[in-house]
Amino acid sequence: MGYRRAMNWRMILAFFGLFTWPAMSFGQSPPSKGEVRAQDGLICSAYFFSAGPSRHLILTMGGTGLYSNLRLHGEIQSLLKTHPVSYVIFDKPGIQPKKGGKPGAYKLEDEPSFLKHTQDTLMDCAAETLRWGLQQGGGTVQAIHLRGHSEGSQIALRLYERLLKEKDPLAAQVQSLLLTGLPIEPWDEIVSQQLQNYPEKLRNEIQTAMTECDWKVLKKWAGVPCGYLRKQSGAPSNEATLEGLRLLSPKVPIYVFHGLNDAHVSAGAVKAFERKNAAHRERNEPSLDFRVLYYEGGHRSSESVRGKLKSVLQNAIPPFEKGGGGGI
């Protein structure tokens, strides 16, 4: 295949959200496993981690692509040992973790289901995984934190907007959103910009596969089914979701960690929204509690950034009291 082609493969998968999380082991008891059903009937596998009675629940949503979300990130792993927090994640329809494989390793157990899923499927799975995780917590959870990376950050924002619009009681439990690699522009614009960074032959191959629904090529280079791409084409941008949230005037802080050199989703777009939001606040108009940390780096966050993310969670979640327990 050649070194250059292999590097392009990794770059493309990074854009769609694959090569973004560092490999990590569980370092504790295996998680509980369940299944949740989206409104379109597709099923996602869900996983629940906890070290005991929890007052806080973190729901994490990853980026697009073919991989398993069954992994425990370092900042979460340490919090489980010292704070009354549980952690819940889910996989896309049709995907199961590969037994004995590294974190992220997967097997496509039900390819027809995977080919049918859309971002709406994933938002439904996120909502149902949240409810399932709360049930697993035994009714002790009082605060929810939504954690999203890349497209997962868009799903997190859409989920929170849905909870608010539907006046779901869970909306009042959401205490923070923690987002990395936040996309702002429309999907088509982001994909078009990214493809320009790749060699012409490879770019043309992927564009043709997107047009002709060639799953063999899309599976190899992007891990995204044709139907998913077509549904996202022309869909509202994340800026529209943020604008909708702004008009709902939630008081929950939205923490954004964004690399200044992110070649996949523009830091400039995040800065533009940040300025807009500040202007609304200055005019005493509805605005978001939008807190951005820019760092020198790309789409994949550094150890330093993950340390800051952990600090945000530590500040929001008091540690276990001596003798166990813990509380808000």
For each residue, the residues with C-beta under 8 A, 3 or more apart:
1: 5 6
2: 5 6
3: 6 7
4: 7 8 199
5: 1 2 8 9 202
6: 1 2 3 9 10
7: 3 4 10 11
8: 4 5 11 12 198 199 202
9: 5 6 12 13 220 221
10: 6 7 13 14 19
11: 7 8 14 15 197 198
12: 8 9 15 16 194 198 206 221 222
13: 9 10 16 17 18 19 65 221 222 223
14: 10 11 17 18 19 20 264 299 300
15: 11 12 194 264 299
16: 12 13 63 64 65 150 151 222 223 224
17: 13 14 20 62 63 64 65 149 150 151 152 181
18: 13 14 63 64 65 66 67 104 223
19: 10 13 14 300
20: 14 17 62 63 149 150 181 299 300 301
21: 24 62 71 73 103 104 149
22: 73 74
23: 71 102 103 104
24: 21 27 71 72 73 74 77 103
25: 72 103
26: 29 30 31 49 72 77
27: 24 72 77
28: 49 51 72 77 80 81
29: 26
30: 26
31: 26 47 48 49 70
32: 47 48 136
33: 45 46 47 48
34: 45 46 47 48 132 136
35: 43 44 45 46
36: 43 44 46 90 125 128 129 131 132
37: 41 42 43 44 124 128
38: 41 42 43 44 93 117 120 121 122 124 125 128
39: 120 124
40: 116 117 118 120 121 124
41: 37 38
42: 37 38 93 113 116 117 121 125
43: 35 36 37 38 93 113
44: 35 36 37 38 90 91 92 93 121 122 125 128 129
45: 33 34 35 90 91 95 96
46: 33 34 35 36 88 89 90 91 125 128 129 132 133
47: 31 32 33 34 69 70 88 89 90 91
48: 31 32 33 34 86 87 88 132 133 136 137
49: 26 28 31 72 76 80 86 87 88
50: 54 80 85 86 87 136 137
51: 28 80 81
52: 84 320 324
53: 84 138 140 324 325 326
54: 50 57 84 85 86 137 140 141
55: 84 85 140 141 142 143 317 326 327 328
56: 83 84 85 86 141 142 143 144 145 175 316 317 328
57: 54 85 86 87 88 130 133 134 137 141 143 144 145
58: 76 85 86 87 88 144 145 147 313
59: 88 89 126 129 130 133 144 145 146 147 156
60: 69 73 76 87 88 89 147 148 149 152
61: 89 122 126 146 147 148 149 152 153 155 156 159
62: 17 20 21 67 69 89 148 149 150 152
63: 16 17 18 20 149 150 151 152 181
64: 16 17 18 150 151 223 224 228
65: 13 16 17 18 222 223 224
66: 18 95 106 108 114 219 223
67: 18 62 95 104 105 106 223
68: 71 91 95 96 97 98 103 104 105 106
69: 47 60 62 89 90 91
70: 31 47 89 91 97 103
71: 21 23 24 68 89 103 104
72: 24 25 26 27 28 49 76 77 80 87 103
73: 21 22 24 60 76 77 306
74: 22 24 77 78 306
75: 78 79 306 307 309 310 313
76: 49 58 60 72 73 79 80 87
77: 24 26 27 28 72 73 74 80 81
78: 74 75 81 82 310
79: 75 76 82 83 85 310 313 314 317
80: 28 49 50 51 72 76 77 83 85 86 87
81: 28 51 77 78
82: 78 79 319 320
83: 56 79 80 313 314 317 318 319 320 326
84: 52 53 54 55 56 317 318 319 320 325 326 327
85: 50 54 55 56 57 58 79 80 313 317
86: 48 49 50 54 56 57 58 80 133 136 137 141
87: 48 49 50 57 58 60 72 76 80
88: 46 47 48 49 57 58 59 60 129 130 132 133 136
89: 46 47 59 60 61 62 69 70 71 129
90: 36 44 45 46 47 69 125 126 129
91: 44 45 46 47 68 69 70 95 96 97 106
92: 44 95 114 117 121 122 125
93: 38 42 43 44 110 113 114 116 117 121 125
94: 108 109 110 111 112 113 114 115 117
95: 45 66 67 68 91 92 106 107 108 109 114
96: 45 68 91 106 107 109
97: 68 70 91 101 105 106 107
98: 68 101 105 106 107
99:
100:
101: 97 98 104 105 106
102: 23 105
103: 21 23 24 25 68 70 71 72
104: 18 21 23 67 68 71 101
105: 67 68 97 98 101 102
106: 66 67 68 91 95 96 97 98 101
107: 95 96 97 98
108: 66 94 95 111 114
109: 94 95 96
110: 93 94 113 114
111: 94 108 114 115
112: 94 115 116
113: 42 43 93 94 110 116 117
114: 66 92 93 94 95 108 110 111 117 225
115: 94 111 112 215 225 226 227
116: 40 42 93 112 113 121 225 227
117: 38 40 42 92 93 94 113 114 121 122 225 228
118: 40 121 122 227 228 231 232
119: 122 123 151 154 155 228 231 232 235
120: 38 39 40 123 124 231
121: 38 40 42 44 92 93 116 117 118 124 125
122: 38 44 61 92 117 118 119 125 126 155
123: 119 120 126 127 155 158 159 162
124: 37 38 39 40 120 121 127 128
125: 36 38 42 44 46 90 92 93 121 122 128 129
126: 59 61 90 122 123 129 130 155 156 159
127: 123 124 130 131 159 162 163
128: 36 37 38 44 46 124 125 131 132
129: 36 44 46 59 88 89 90 125 126 132 133
130: 57 59 88 126 127 133 134 144 159 170
131: 36 127 128 134 135 170
132: 34 36 46 48 88 128 129 135 136
133: 46 48 57 59 86 88 129 130 136 137 141
134: 57 130 131 137 139 141 170
135: 131 132 138
136: 32 34 48 50 86 88 132 133
137: 48 50 54 57 86 133 134 140 141
138: 53 135
139: 134
140: 53 54 55 137
141: 54 55 56 57 86 133 134 137 144 173
142: 55 56 173 328
143: 55 56 57 173 174 175 316 317 328
144: 56 57 58 59 130 141 170 173 174 175
145: 56 57 58 59 174 175 176 177 178 313 316
146: 59 61 156 159 160 174 176 177 178
147: 58 59 60 61 152 156 177 178 179
148: 60 61 62 152 153 154 155 156 157 177 178 179 180
149: 17 20 21 60 61 62 63 152 153 179 180 181
150: 16 17 20 62 63 64 153 180 181 183 264 265 299
151: 16 17 63 64 119 154 155 183
152: 17 60 61 62 63 147 148 149 155 156
153: 61 148 149 150 156 157 179 180 181 182 183 238
154: 119 148 151 157 158 182 183 238 241
155: 61 119 122 123 126 148 151 152 158 159
156: 59 61 126 146 147 148 152 153 159 160 177 179
157: 148 153 154 160 161 177 179 238 241 242 245 254
158: 123 154 155 161 162 241
159: 61 123 126 127 130 146 155 156 162 163
160: 146 156 157 163 164 171 174 177 245 250 252
161: 157 158 164 165 241 244 245 248
162: 123 127 158 159 165 166 168
163: 127 159 160 166 168 170 171 174
164: 160 161 167 168 171 245 248 250
165: 161 162 248
166: 162 163
167: 164 171
168: 162 163 164 171
169: 172 173
170: 130 131 134 144 163 173 174
171: 160 163 164 167 168 174 250
172: 169
173: 141 142 143 144 169 170
174: 143 144 145 146 160 163 170 171 177 252
175: 56 143 144 145 252 316
176: 145 146 252 253 254 255 312 313 316
177: 145 146 147 148 156 157 160 174 252 253 254 255
178: 145 146 147 148 255 257 309 312 313
179: 147 148 149 153 156 157 182 254 255 256 257
180: 148 149 150 153 256 257 258 301 305 309
181: 17 20 63 149 150 153 258 259 262 264 265 299 300 301
182: 153 154 179 238 256 258 265 270
183: 150 151 153 154 187 190 238 265 269
184: 237 238 239 242 265 266 269 270 272 273
185: 189 190 193 237 238 239 265 266 269
186: 189 190 234 235 236 237
187: 183 190 191 232 233 235 237
188: 191 192 232 233 234
189: 185 186 192 193 237
190: 183 185 186 187 193 194 264 265
191: 187 188 194 195 229
192: 188 189 195 196
193: 185 189 190 196 197 266
194: 12 15 190 191 197 198 263 264
195: 191 192 198 203 206 207
196: 192 193 203
197: 11 193 194 263
198: 8 11 12 194 195 202 203 206
199: 4 8 202 203
200: 203 204
201: 204 205
202: 5 8 198 199 205 206 221
203: 195 196 198 199 200 206 207
204: 200 201 207 208
205: 201 202 208 209 217 221
206: 12 195 198 202 203 209 210 217 218 221 222
207: 195 203 204 210 211
208: 204 205 211 212 214 217
209: 205 206 212 213 214 216 217 218 221 226
210: 206 207 213 218 226 229
211: 207 208
212: 208 209
213: 209 210 218 226 227
214: 208 209 217 218 226
215: 115 218 219 225 226
216: 209 219 220
217: 205 206 208 209 214 220 221
218: 206 209 210 213 214 215 221 222 223 224 225 226 229
219: 66 215 216 222 223
220: 9 216 217
221: 9 12 13 202 205 206 209 217 218
222: 12 13 16 65 206 218 219
223: 13 16 18 64 65 66 67 218 219
224: 16 64 65 218 228 229
225: 114 115 116 117 215 218 228 229
226: 115 209 210 213 214 215 218 229 230
227: 115 116 118 213 230 231
228: 64 117 118 119 224 225 231 232
229: 191 210 218 224 225 226 232 233
230: 226 227 233
231: 118 119 120 227 228 235
232: 118 119 187 188 228 229 235
233: 187 188 229 230
234: 186 188
235: 119 186 187 231 232
236: 186 240 241
237: 184 185 186 187 189 240 241
238: 153 154 157 182 183 184 185 241 242
239: 184 185 242 243 269 273
240: 236 237 243 244
241: 154 157 158 161 236 237 238 244 245
242: 157 184 238 239 245 246 273 277 288 290
243: 239 240 246 247
244: 161 240 241 247 248
245: 157 160 161 164 241 242 248 250 288
246: 242 243 249 277 280 286 287 288
247: 243 244 286
248: 161 164 165 244 245 286
249: 246 286 287
250: 160 164 171 245 288 289
251: 289
252: 160 174 175 176 177 289
253: 176 177 289 291
254: 157 176 177 179 288 289 290 291
255: 176 177 178 179 291 293 309 312
256: 179 180 182 270 290 291 292 293
257: 178 179 180 292 293 295 301 305 308 309
258: 180 181 182 262 265 267 270 292 293 294 295
259: 181 262 267 294 295 296 297 298 299 300 301
260: 267 294 295 296 297
261: 267 296 297 298
262: 181 258 259 265 266 267 297 298 299
263: 194 197 298 299
264: 14 15 150 181 190 194 298 299
265: 150 181 182 183 184 185 190 258 262 269 299
266: 184 185 193 262 269 270
267: 258 259 260 261 262 270 271 294
268: 271 272
269: 183 184 185 239 265 266 272 273
270: 182 184 256 258 266 267 273 274 292
271: 267 268 274 275 292
272: 184 268 269 275 276
273: 184 239 242 269 270 276 277 290
274: 270 271 277 278 290 292
275: 271 272 278 279
276: 272 273 279 280
277: 242 246 273 274 280 281 287 288 290
278: 274 275 281 282 287
279: 275 276 282 283
280: 246 276 277 283 285 286 287
281: 277 278 284 285 287
282: 278 279
283: 279 280
284: 281
285: 280 281
286: 246 247 248 249 280
287: 246 249 277 278 280 281 290
288: 242 245 246 250 254 277
289: 250 251 252 253 254
290: 242 254 256 273 274 277 287
291: 253 254 255 256
292: 256 257 258 270 271 274
293: 255 256 257 258 305 308
294: 258 259 260 267
295: 257 258 259 260 301 302 304 305
296: 259 260 261
297: 259 260 261 262 300 301 302 305
298: 259 261 262 263 264
299: 14 15 20 150 181 259 262 263 264 265
300: 14 19 20 181 259 297
301: 20 180 181 257 259 295 297 305 306 309
302: 295 297 305 306
303: 306 307
304: 295 307 308
305: 180 257 293 295 297 301 302 308 309
306: 73 74 75 301 302 303 309 310
307: 75 303 304 310 311
308: 257 293 304 305 311 312
309: 75 178 180 255 257 301 305 306 312 313
310: 75 78 79 306 307 313 314
311: 307 308 314 315
312: 176 178 255 308 309 315 316
313: 58 75 79 83 85 145 176 178 309 310 316 317
314: 79 83 310 311 317 319
315: 311 312
316: 56 143 145 175 176 312 313
317: 55 56 79 83 84 85 143 313 314
318: 83 84 326 327 328
319: 82 83 84 314 326
320: 52 82 83 84 324 325 326
321: 324 325 326 327
322:
323:
324: 52 53 320 321
325: 53 84 320 321
326: 53 55 83 84 318 319 320 321
327: 55 84 318 321
328: 55 56 142 143 318
